Amino acid sequence: MHTRIRMGITTRLLLWCLALIAIFYATTAYLLSGIDEIVADSGEIVRTNHEVGVAVQRMLQQLSKLEEDRKRYEILQDDAYMEAVVQDLDQLGDMLEQTLAAHPEYADELEPLTREYTITLKKGAAPERLLMPDRTVAGWMQRLREIRDQNQQAMERRLGDLNRTASMASRRGLAGMGLVIALGLAGSLLFAYGLNRSLRTIRAALREFGRTGRATSVNVRSRDELGELAQALDRLTARLEREERMRADFISMLSHEIRTPLTSIRESVELVGDGSLGQVNREQQRFLNIAAREAGRLSDLLERLMRVSRLEAGRLEVCPGPVDPQELAASALERVRPAAEAKKVRLELEGPHGAQDWIVPADAGQVGQVLVNLLGNAVKFSPPAGLVRLEVRRTAEGALFRVLDQGPGVPQEERELVFQKWYRGEAGTVEGAGLGLYISRSIVQAHGGRMWVQAGPGGRGSAFCFLLPPASSGANQAADGVAVEP
């Protein structure tokens, strides 16, 4: 069984930094080794060629001085110049010894200067012989010049080699630094891309969950903290799906089990209230009315639960037919008018001017229920003596319905959450089961439309909007020019 090694993000970052440091130090060490070689070659040139060149030049100057003193002695016959010649020879010998001690490798080249030698010093020689150079000194000078020229040529060659080595080291150094920078950037970009891709996948799954309330699988396979987070989200997704199925099955079962006895209760209350079982006094009628009203509320809740169950099972039946949006809106207003009058809320309908034969394909019963839900919520949240306005507009995208109220409004951070199942506001004090908007949006989406909420005019209240796509034949109809927000 193979065990997968887990490497955290911090460990991977540390290893990558250490790798970059190692590559940098390896490149630096290579450059320093090249610099050390250049320094060593430069030191060798200075220690050997330059010193030998200087020593040879000094010996040449010393021989020139010796030759001048010899000629002065032969011409002037002054013994002082003979002593100067002896001193010049001693100094030349010291120079030769110092050069051979510092550079014994030149022993063969300087060997002619170390042999037995004879320097001729004559008095009274013929004048034409007095200015002739001494044969020994001339031989020494010739040999020293040869050594000087050879040393100069060797130094030029070594300087050329040194220059080429320095140029090559410079190019390699620049190439090495460029390679280190390229590797660092490429590796860092790949590392950042991997992290960002995992984070983007996780963020998309969380955003989808926050927007729709449905968890999705997170496809992140990295062996780090993000991979563990993705696995935890996948486990959470599976658990939520199981719980959602269990809750849907439970709601479906409960709705079916309660519906039959609730129907019996409602019929029994109606029979007693109608006096079929005997005379009912005023107090009894009041309680029977309360029971009938509450039974109606239970029946409405069960109907919503059954509708949610059908939505989740994909069994929402939509039977579109030709519908006049204005007539549909007017019918919905009439259905909520009793509740609005009880709260003294005014209802207004505003439709497109001169719209005739305006038809959209829709299920009148389903879309009418959507309008009733939105209008009912608007009446419920509007203050007494407030105003609820239903606007119907024809746009290039289809029929636009807007329900505007003067209530407290929906905060920006809750405008997607209100369409989720069971959501009842941030404080949880909103009446109802939190299913009406979820059902309404599902119905609109089943028609191929979309629903959203925005702030009302002037930032006051709310505006719940939904859009139904037009009929294919209505694509060429003129629109009202109303901007449709997402």
C-alpha positions, 0 to 999 in steps of 0.5 A: 500500500502506497502512502501519499506524502502530504506537503503543506503550502508552507512546506512547498513555499519553504522548499521552493525558496530553498531551491531558489537559494541553492540555485542562486548560490550554485550560480554565484559559486560558479561565477566566483570560481571564474573570478578566482581563476581570472585573479590567479591568472592576473597575479601570475602575470604580475608576479612573473611577466611583469616582474621579469620585464622590470628586472630585465629592463633594469639590467639593460639600463645597468649594462648601458651605464657600465658600457658608458663608464668603460668608454669614459675610462678608455677615453679619459684614462681616469681610474675613477671610471674603472672603479665605476665599472667594477661597481656597475658589475657588482650591482648587475650581479646583485640584480641577476641574483635577485631575479634568479632567486625570485624566478628560478625558471629563468635560469636557462634563459639567463645562463649566458650572464652567469658564465665566466666573462671578460670585460676589456679595459685598455689604455691608449688604444687607437681612437677608432677602437675606443667607441667600439662596444665591449663584446661581453656587454653586447652579448649580455644586452642582446640576450636580455633584449631577447628575454624582454621580447619573449616575456613581452610576447608571453605577457600579451598572450596571457593578457589576451587569454585573460581577456577572453576568459573574463568575457566568457565569465561575464557572458556565463554570469549574465546567462546564469543570472538570467536563468536563475531569474527565469526559473524563479519567475516561472516556478513562482508563476506556476506555484501561484497559478496552482494556488489560484486555480484551487482557490478559484475552484473553491471560491466558485463552489462557495459562491454558488452555494451562497447564491443558490443554496445548492452545494457542488463538488469541488474538483481540487486534487492537490495534497495540501491545505487547499486539497483538505479544504476541498475534500471537507467541502465535498464531504459537506456537499455529500452530507447536505445532499443526503440531508436534503433528500431526506428532508424532501422525502420527509416533507413529501411524506408528511404533506401527503399524510396530513392532507387527508385528515386536514381535508376532513377537518376543513369539511367538518368545520364547514358542515358545523359552521353551515348549521348542518348539525344544528344551530350555531351561536355567535361565539361558536361561529367565531371559533369555527371561523378561526378554525377554518382560517387556520385550516386554510393556512395549513392547507396553503402551507401544505400546497407550498410544500407539495410544490417544493417537493415537485420542484426538487423532483423535477416534476413542475408542470408548466403548460404555456399558452397565450397570455395577456400580461396586463390582464394577468396583472389586473387579475393578480391585483384583484386577488390580493385586494382584500388583504390590501384593504384590510391594511389600508394599502393602495394598489396601483397598476401601470402598464404600457401605453397603447399596448394592444394584442400583446401576448406572451407564452406563459402558464397563466395559473403559475405566473398568476401565483408568482404575482400573487406571492410578490404582491402579497409580500409587498402588502405584508411589508408595506406600512399602513396607508402605504402604496404597492405598485405593479408595473408591466413593461414590454422590453426587447427581452420580453414582458417585465413585471415589477412589484414596488413597495414602501417597506423596509427593503432588502439589504444588498447582502440578502438579495440573493439569499431571499430566493433560497428555500427556508430563508426568512431574513437575517434576524429570522423574524419574518413570517412564513416558511421562506418558500414563496420566493423560492417557488416564484423564482423556480416558476419564472426560470421554468418559463425561461425567464429570470427574477431579481430584487433591487432597491425601490425608487430613491432607495426606499422599499423594494422592487421585485422584478421578473422577466418572461421571454416573448413569443417568437412572433413578438421578436419584432414588436416594439419595446418600451425602451425600459432598461432591464437590470440583471 
